[in-house]
Amino acid sequence: MAMDSGVDGQSHKAHHSRHSGASAKKKTKAKNKDQNSNQKQQNPKAFAFRSNAKAKRLQSLAVEKEQRRLHIPIIDRSYGKLPLFVVVVQGPPQVHITGVVDFSLADVTGLFDPCPLRSTAKFIE
């Protein structure tokens, strides 16, 4: 006879929390953060400044840091001339590679002036 699959008959597995991985790290981090904030609320004297001089120094450093962040000098990154391009065209001999380079450069730049070309038979890996 088949078992009755009613509400009482179902058995579900218990929830297992993550022990490793990103989810576990996030949860433990949040848990530790909550514990630290609870400690500060329950025992404020333990987290207070003990030295007035140190407190003033830290406050002045924080203000200086904020002022430096607000007054960062703007660097002029515009260049007078554009940087040079290096174009590599590879092909078998007797194919007139220089003509291909000249015509492609003329299409891209709009300049029909001759450009210096350097050819070599060495292969670089």
Secondary structure, DSSP 8 states (H G I E B T S, - for coil): -----STTT----------SSHHHHHHHHHHHHHHHHHHHHH-GGGGS-S-HHHHHHHHHHHHHHHHHHHT--------SS-----------TTS-HHHHHHHHHHHHH---S------------
